[in-house]
């Protein structure tokens, strides 16, 4: 969930910045069976920031482009001989870019 500040909401080019929180749930984690019997990653809660712009076309249509940084940090555990052992901290922290077409109403 993010809050955004739009600098020029009615303009043809409407740049914005955003700040929010990111909750990541991991599922279907896999590890080579030679190394361990299972892998588990804890849920992650972190900050997310974005910068982007809307390009308006007509009264209702727009093209949107943005780049986001997402803080994803978790703890990993592996299952060895039926016991879950701590493996360490994992930092993923991706930059994600999006290109979208939208319609306002």
OpenMM code with the backbone's topology and positions (N, CA, C; nanometers):
from openmm import Vec3, app, unit

residues = "UNK UNK UNK UNK UNK UNK UNK UNK UNK UNK UNK UNK UNK UNK UNK UNK UNK UNK UNK UNK UNK UNK UNK UNK UNK UNK UNK UNK UNK UNK UNK UNK UNK UNK UNK UNK UNK UNK UNK UNK UNK UNK UNK UNK UNK UNK UNK UNK UNK UNK UNK UNK UNK UNK UNK UNK UNK UNK UNK UNK UNK UNK UNK UNK UNK UNK UNK UNK UNK UNK UNK UNK UNK UNK UNK UNK UNK UNK UNK UNK UNK UNK UNK UNK UNK UNK UNK UNK UNK UNK UNK UNK UNK UNK UNK UNK UNK UNK UNK UNK UNK UNK UNK UNK UNK".split()
positions = [
    Vec3(0.0840, -0.1146, 0.0000),
    Vec3(0.0000, 0.0000, 0.0000),
    Vec3(0.0902, 0.1230, 0.0000),
    Vec3(0.0588, 0.2176, -0.0854),
    Vec3(0.1413, 0.3375, -0.0996),
    Vec3(0.0559, 0.4636, -0.1020),
    Vec3(0.1155, 0.5706, -0.0576),
    Vec3(0.0587, 0.7031, -0.0759),
    Vec3(0.1381, 0.7711, -0.1861),
    Vec3(0.0686, 0.8403, -0.2750),
    Vec3(0.1352, 0.9087, -0.3858),
    Vec3(0.1061, 1.0579, -0.3801),
    Vec3(0.2055, 1.1365, -0.4200),
    Vec3(0.1867, 1.2801, -0.4365),
    Vec3(0.2040, 1.3116, -0.5846),
    Vec3(0.0978, 1.3618, -0.6476),
    Vec3(0.0997, 1.3983, -0.7884),
    Vec3(0.1251, 1.5484, -0.7991),
    Vec3(0.2279, 1.5853, -0.8749),
    Vec3(0.2696, 1.7246, -0.8847),
    Vec3(0.1779, 1.8091, -0.9728),
    Vec3(0.1190, 1.7502, -1.0769),
    Vec3(0.0348, 1.8259, -1.1709),
    Vec3(-0.0814, 1.7379, -1.2174),
    Vec3(-0.1796, 1.7119, -1.1294),
    Vec3(-0.2845, 1.6145, -1.1608),
    Vec3(-0.3649, 1.6412, -1.2871),
    Vec3(-0.3782, 1.7666, -1.3285),
    Vec3(-0.4595, 1.7994, -1.4458),
    Vec3(-0.3756, 1.8191, -1.5720),
    Vec3(-0.2436, 1.8113, -1.5614),
    Vec3(-0.1554, 1.8393, -1.6753),
    Vec3(-0.1426, 1.7174, -1.7668),
    Vec3(-0.0968, 1.7417, -1.8891),
    Vec3(-0.0683, 1.6338, -1.9839),
    Vec3(0.0367, 1.5389, -1.9260),
    Vec3(0.1437, 1.5931, -1.8660),
    Vec3(0.2477, 1.5144, -1.7996),
    Vec3(0.2338, 1.5358, -1.6491),
    Vec3(0.2008, 1.4290, -1.5777),
    Vec3(0.1742, 1.4357, -1.4346),
    Vec3(0.2745, 1.3475, -1.3594),
    Vec3(0.3904, 1.4029, -1.3199),
    Vec3(0.4871, 1.3235, -1.2434),
    Vec3(0.4407, 1.3045, -1.0988),
    Vec3(0.4867, 1.1958, -1.0358),
    Vec3(0.4498, 1.1702, -0.8966),
    Vec3(0.5599, 1.0925, -0.8255),
    Vec3(0.5530, 1.0957, -0.6940),
    Vec3(0.6388, 1.0142, -0.6072),
    Vec3(0.5470, 0.9413, -0.5101),
    Vec3(0.5920, 0.8282, -0.4608),
    Vec3(0.5110, 0.7516, -0.3671),
    Vec3(0.5966, 0.6836, -0.2629),
    Vec3(0.5374, 0.6583, -0.1482),
    Vec3(0.6038, 0.5882, -0.0388),
    Vec3(0.5005, 0.4991, 0.0277),
    Vec3(0.5405, 0.3772, 0.0598),
    Vec3(0.4455, 0.2853, 0.1210),
    Vec3(0.5129, 0.1688, 0.1880),
    Vec3(0.4318, 0.0688, 0.2176),
    Vec3(0.4813, -0.0539, 0.2809),
    Vec3(0.4559, -0.1716, 0.1875),
    Vec3(0.5402, -0.2720, 0.2011),
    Vec3(0.5331, -0.3928, 0.1206),
    Vec3(0.5309, -0.5128, 0.2146),
    Vec3(0.4355, -0.6024, 0.1915),
    Vec3(0.4281, -0.7268, 0.2670),
    Vec3(0.4436, -0.8392, 0.1663),
    Vec3(0.5486, -0.9180, 0.1807),
    Vec3(0.5764, -1.0272, 0.0875),
    Vec3(0.5550, -1.1605, 0.1573),
    Vec3(0.4744, -1.2465, 0.0968),
    Vec3(0.4515, -1.3828, 0.1440),
    Vec3(0.5194, -1.4775, 0.0459),
    Vec3(0.6035, -1.5634, 0.0949),
    Vec3(0.6740, -1.6576, 0.0088),
    Vec3(0.5992, -1.7905, 0.0077),
    Vec3(0.5990, -1.8574, -0.1086),
    Vec3(0.5370, -1.9888, -0.1201),
    Vec3(0.6136, -2.0702, -0.2239),
    Vec3(0.6004, -2.1995, -0.2131),
    Vec3(0.6620, -2.2936, -0.3083),
    Vec3(0.8130, -2.2766, -0.3170),
    Vec3(0.8784, -2.2484, -0.2022),
    Vec3(1.0243, -2.2383, -0.2022),
    Vec3(1.0838, -2.3754, -0.2326),
    Vec3(1.1932, -2.3744, -0.3057),
    Vec3(1.2571, -2.5009, -0.3450),
    Vec3(1.4080, -2.4929, -0.3223),
    Vec3(1.4674, -2.6069, -0.2930),
    Vec3(1.6117, -2.6198, -0.2777),
    Vec3(1.6507, -2.7560, -0.3342),
    Vec3(1.7721, -2.7655, -0.3848),
    Vec3(1.8178, -2.8928, -0.4411),
    Vec3(1.8103, -3.0018, -0.3342),
    Vec3(1.7478, -3.1162, -0.3635),
    Vec3(1.7311, -3.2214, -0.2633),
    Vec3(1.8640, -3.2745, -0.2083),
    Vec3(1.9715, -3.2541, -0.2795),
    Vec3(2.1029, -3.2988, -0.2312),
    Vec3(2.1453, -3.2151, -0.1110),
    Vec3(2.1038, -3.0872, -0.1080),
    Vec3(2.1452, -2.9959, -0.0013),
    Vec3(2.0587, -3.0076, 0.1234),
    Vec3(1.9281, -3.0232, 0.1056),
    Vec3(1.8366, -3.0270, 0.2197),
    Vec3(1.7036, -3.0846, 0.1748),
    Vec3(1.6157, -3.1125, 0.2726),
    Vec3(1.4834, -3.1684, 0.2442),
    Vec3(1.3775, -3.0606, 0.2239),
    Vec3(1.4103, -2.9357, 0.2540),
    Vec3(1.3130, -2.8289, 0.2379),
    Vec3(1.3750, -2.6929, 0.2646),
    Vec3(1.3060, -2.5889, 0.2190),
    Vec3(1.3496, -2.4510, 0.2380),
    Vec3(1.2285, -2.3704, 0.2813),
    Vec3(1.2479, -2.2824, 0.3789),
    Vec3(1.1401, -2.1961, 0.4267),
    Vec3(1.1909, -2.0525, 0.4362),
    Vec3(1.1133, -1.9591, 0.3820),
    Vec3(1.1439, -1.8167, 0.3920),
    Vec3(1.0316, -1.7497, 0.4697),
    Vec3(1.0670, -1.6702, 0.5720),
    Vec3(0.9676, -1.5987, 0.6513),
    Vec3(0.9043, -1.4870, 0.5692),
    Vec3(0.7837, -1.4454, 0.6092),
    Vec3(0.7202, -1.3288, 0.5476),
    Vec3(0.8089, -1.2068, 0.5676),
    Vec3(0.7929, -1.1075, 0.4813),
    Vec3(0.8730, -0.9857, 0.4882),
    Vec3(0.7825, -0.8639, 0.4891),
    Vec3(0.8166, -0.7677, 0.5735),
    Vec3(0.7466, -0.6398, 0.5788),
    Vec3(0.8524, -0.5316, 0.5649),
    Vec3(0.8374, -0.4430, 0.4662),
    Vec3(0.9381, -0.3397, 0.4431),
    Vec3(0.8813, -0.2198, 0.3707),
    Vec3(0.9655, -0.1220, 0.3498),
    Vec3(0.9262, 0.0004, 0.2802),
    Vec3(0.9306, -0.0185, 0.1289),
    Vec3(0.8547, 0.0645, 0.0594),
    Vec3(0.8572, 0.0670, -0.0868),
    Vec3(0.8489, 0.2134, -0.1308),
    Vec3(0.9304, 0.2507, -0.2274),
    Vec3(0.9281, 0.3855, -0.2821),
    Vec3(0.9093, 0.3796, -0.4320),
    Vec3(0.8481, 0.4819, -0.4886),
    Vec3(0.8271, 0.4831, -0.6328),
    Vec3(0.8356, 0.6248, -0.6867),
    Vec3(0.8668, 0.6302, -0.8155),
    Vec3(0.8668, 0.7556, -0.8910),
    Vec3(0.8094, 0.7222, -1.0283),
    Vec3(0.7233, 0.8100, -1.0786),
    Vec3(0.6614, 0.7788, -1.2064),
    Vec3(0.5922, 0.8993, -1.2664),
    Vec3(0.5198, 0.8729, -1.3743),
    Vec3(0.4478, 0.9806, -1.4428),
    Vec3(0.3307, 0.9214, -1.5205),
    Vec3(0.2252, 1.0016, -1.5295),
    Vec3(0.1116, 0.9710, -1.6157),
    Vec3(0.1177, 1.0650, -1.7359),
    Vec3(0.0958, 1.0117, -1.8547),
    Vec3(0.0821, 1.0914, -1.9773),
    Vec3(-0.0635, 1.0815, -2.0206),
    Vec3(-0.1352, 1.1914, -2.0190),
    Vec3(-0.2776, 1.1917, -2.0507),
    Vec3(-0.3014, 1.2024, -2.2019),
    Vec3(-0.4027, 1.1286, -2.2479),
    Vec3(-0.4465, 1.1336, -2.3873),
    Vec3(-0.5983, 1.1466, -2.3862),
    Vec3(-0.6482, 1.2618, -2.4271),
    Vec3(-0.7919, 1.2854, -2.4224),
    Vec3(-0.8380, 1.3109, -2.2796),
    Vec3(-0.9663, 1.2996, -2.2576),
    Vec3(-1.0233, 1.3280, -2.1265),
    Vec3(-1.0055, 1.2140, -2.0268),
    Vec3(-0.9980, 1.0910, -2.0748),
    Vec3(-1.0027, 0.9766, -1.9827),
    Vec3(-0.8831, 0.8837, -1.9885),
    Vec3(-0.8066, 0.8816, -2.0954),
    Vec3(-0.7023, 0.7815, -2.1137),
    Vec3(-0.5654, 0.8334, -2.0719),
    Vec3(-0.4809, 0.7417, -2.0249),
    Vec3(-0.3448, 0.7773, -1.9866),
    Vec3(-0.2518, 0.6589, -2.0058),
    Vec3(-0.1236, 0.6908, -2.0200),
    Vec3(-0.0166, 0.5911, -2.0172),
    Vec3(0.0650, 0.6216, -1.8922),
    Vec3(0.0961, 0.5195, -1.8152),
    Vec3(0.1685, 0.5361, -1.6900),
    Vec3(0.2990, 0.4586, -1.6955),
    Vec3(0.4055, 0.5199, -1.6437),
    Vec3(0.5344, 0.4530, -1.6282),
    Vec3(0.5835, 0.4815, -1.4879),
    Vec3(0.6313, 0.3775, -1.4192),
    Vec3(0.6916, 0.4026, -1.2888),
    Vec3(0.8027, 0.3032, -1.2593),
    Vec3(0.8861, 0.3408, -1.1637),
    Vec3(0.9939, 0.2557, -1.1123),
    Vec3(0.9762, 0.2503, -0.9619),
    Vec3(0.9822, 0.1295, -0.9070),
    Vec3(0.9665, 0.1100, -0.7630),
    Vec3(1.0869, 0.0373, -0.7056),
    Vec3(1.1236, 0.0765, -0.5847),
    Vec3(1.2218, 0.0021, -0.5058),
    Vec3(1.1437, -0.0629, -0.3925),
    Vec3(1.1671, -0.1921, -0.3713),
    Vec3(1.0937, -0.2655, -0.2692),
    Vec3(1.1935, -0.3325, -0.1753),
    Vec3(1.1813, -0.3029, -0.0469),
    Vec3(1.2681, -0.3613, 0.0555),
    Vec3(1.2106, -0.4964, 0.0971),
    Vec3(1.2765, -0.6042, 0.0559),
    Vec3(1.2342, -0.7395, 0.0932),
    Vec3(1.3514, -0.8071, 0.1638),
    Vec3(1.3352, -0.8265, 0.2943),
    Vec3(1.4377, -0.8937, 0.3750),
    Vec3(1.3698, -1.0039, 0.4537),
    Vec3(1.4305, -1.1220, 0.4556),
    Vec3(1.3680, -1.2366, 0.5210),
    Vec3(1.4744, -1.3254, 0.5847),
    Vec3(1.4303, -1.4203, 0.6619),
    Vec3(1.5187, -1.5205, 0.7206),
    Vec3(1.4894, -1.6542, 0.6528),
    Vec3(1.5962, -1.7270, 0.6206),
    Vec3(1.5825, -1.8564, 0.5537),
    Vec3(1.6156, -1.9691, 0.6506),
    Vec3(1.5393, -2.0783, 0.6379),
    Vec3(1.5654, -2.2004, 0.7148),
    Vec3(1.5622, -2.3190, 0.6196),
    Vec3(1.6456, -2.4176, 0.6490),
    Vec3(1.6458, -2.5401, 0.5695),
    Vec3(1.6107, -2.6582, 0.6599),
    Vec3(1.5531, -2.7594, 0.5972),
    Vec3(1.5150, -2.8804, 0.6703),
    Vec3(1.6178, -2.9893, 0.6399),
    Vec3(1.6877, -3.0318, 0.7439),
    Vec3(1.7896, -3.1369, 0.7316),
    Vec3(1.7561, -3.2458, 0.8323),
    Vec3(1.7357, -3.3675, 0.7831),
    Vec3(1.7025, -3.4836, 0.8666),
    Vec3(1.5861, -3.4541, 0.9602),
    Vec3(1.4813, -3.3899, 0.9066),
    Vec3(1.3598, -3.3638, 0.9811),
    Vec3(1.3638, -3.2437, 1.0737),
    Vec3(1.4744, -3.1708, 1.0785),
    Vec3(1.4869, -3.0563, 1.1687),
    Vec3(1.5108, -2.9288, 1.0887),
    Vec3(1.4380, -2.8205, 1.1251),
    Vec3(1.4548, -2.6914, 1.0587),
    Vec3(1.5708, -2.6166, 1.1219),
    Vec3(1.6688, -2.5818, 1.0394),
    Vec3(1.7892, -2.5126, 1.0858),
    Vec3(1.7981, -2.3742, 1.0227),
    Vec3(1.8411, -2.2721, 1.1002),
    Vec3(1.8573, -2.1384, 1.0408),
    Vec3(1.9688, -2.1382, 0.9373),
    Vec3(1.9396, -2.0747, 0.8243),
    Vec3(2.0387, -2.0653, 0.7175),
    Vec3(2.0995, -1.9257, 0.7127),
    Vec3(2.0193, -1.8220, 0.7405),
    Vec3(2.0712, -1.6858, 0.7403),
    Vec3(1.9700, -1.5862, 0.6873),
    Vec3(2.0139, -1.4626, 0.6788),
    Vec3(1.9305, -1.3538, 0.6283),
    Vec3(1.9408, -1.3468, 0.4762),
    Vec3(1.8279, -1.3133, 0.4129),
    Vec3(1.8220, -1.2987, 0.2678),
    Vec3(1.7659, -1.1606, 0.2364),
    Vec3(1.8377, -1.0816, 0.1564),
    Vec3(1.7912, -0.9503, 0.1110),
    Vec3(1.7699, -0.9567, -0.0395),
    Vec3(1.6474, -0.9295, -0.0840),
    Vec3(1.6154, -0.9379, -0.2265),
    Vec3(1.6142, -0.7984, -0.2886),
    Vec3(1.5396, -0.7037, -0.2329),
    Vec3(1.5421, -0.5610, -0.2664),
    Vec3(1.5408, -0.5290, -0.4163),
    Vec3(1.4338, -0.5667, -0.4876),
    Vec3(1.4307, -0.5419, -0.6322),
    Vec3(1.3903, -0.3996, -0.6700),
    Vec3(1.4286, -0.3597, -0.7893),
    Vec3(1.3724, -0.2437, -0.8584),
    Vec3(1.2751, -0.3011, -0.9608),
    Vec3(1.1524, -0.2505, -0.9626),
    Vec3(1.0481, -0.3004, -1.0517),
    Vec3(0.9989, -0.1844, -1.1371),
    Vec3(0.9920, -0.2034, -1.2680),
    Vec3(0.9392, -0.0992, -1.3558),
    Vec3(0.8096, -0.1475, -1.4194),
    Vec3(0.7195, -0.0527, -1.4431),
    Vec3(0.5883, -0.0847, -1.5000),
    Vec3(0.5543, 0.0134, -1.6108),
    Vec3(0.4864, -0.0364, -1.7108),
    Vec3(0.4302, 0.0450, -1.8176),
    Vec3(0.2846, 0.0013, -1.8314),
    Vec3(0.1918, 0.0970, -1.8117),
    Vec3(0.0499, 0.0614, -1.8079),
    Vec3(-0.0324, 0.1596, -1.8903),
    Vec3(-0.1490, 0.1153, -1.9329),
    Vec3(-0.2486, 0.2004, -1.9962),
    Vec3(-0.3666, 0.2056, -1.9019),
    Vec3(-0.4228, 0.3255, -1.8789),
    Vec3(-0.5332, 0.3392, -1.7858),
    Vec3(-0.6446, 0.4255, -1.8392),
    Vec3(-0.7581, 0.4129, -1.7740),
    Vec3(-0.8767, 0.4920, -1.8064),
    Vec3(-0.9322, 0.5465, -1.6774),
    Vec3(-0.9543, 0.6771, -1.6707),
    Vec3(-1.0122, 0.7373, -1.5504),
    Vec3(-1.1627, 0.7508, -1.5675),
    Vec3(-1.2324, 0.7446, -1.4574),
    Vec3(-1.3788, 0.7579, -1.4613),
    Vec3(-1.4278, 0.8216, -1.3343),
] * unit.nanometer
topology = app.Topology()
chain = topology.addChain("A")
for resn in residues:
    res = topology.addResidue(resn, chain)
    for name in ("N", "CA", "C"):
        topology.addAtom(name, app.Element.getBySymbol(name[0]), res)
